[in-house]
């Protein structure tokens, strides 16, 4: 492994089992304004930032009309589901293993700050990671590369520093590609291996625990 490589980890769906909760929260938020979309369609967009999801599911007219209201409602729906969101197998162990191998580690999340705070507590991560992001750090989230670039900036390194993204969705992989970073993926996002590989994933694992066990043979850059 390359000692200088920086690990940039997604939180939602990668470390925390939250994707299906988010899909339900978006469904309920949209329904609150009279818009009904199948949950499976919403699930396919989880991992994309909320600033882009409303347009992706319903077009620019929907975004203009109710985008801000839906995002506010979705945040409230997530508030009510936070207690049910649990760590994925080996999530914290992965963070510790990455640090023990000499890598810097930043969590790149587009979640709202209050939700990130809860996730950091669930992971007991503040004493392990070097830094983290929230939705407040960028104007445009995944699949745009901005969040990943900000994550590196928080560590005071250039955007072309040796690094790798660890995520769970095609949106993580596409954002990584646009940022010039390789991507490793866990299957908890619910995407097919073919989709993840076509998007550019370099390796796929079932859980954070499986990735941890493979770290000695899976370079992070």
Secondary structure, DSSP 8 states (H G I E B T S, - for coil): --TT-EEEE--BTTTEE-HHHHHHHHHHHHHHTT----HHHHHTTTTS-HHHHHHHHHHHHHHHHHHHHHHHHHHHHHHHHGGG-EE-TTHHHHHHHHHHTT-EEEE---S-HHHHHHHHHHHT-TTT-SEE--GGG-SS-TTSSHHHHHHHHHTT--TTSSEEEEESSHHHHHHHHHHT-EEEEEGGG---HHHHHHHT-SEEESSHHHHHHHTTTS---
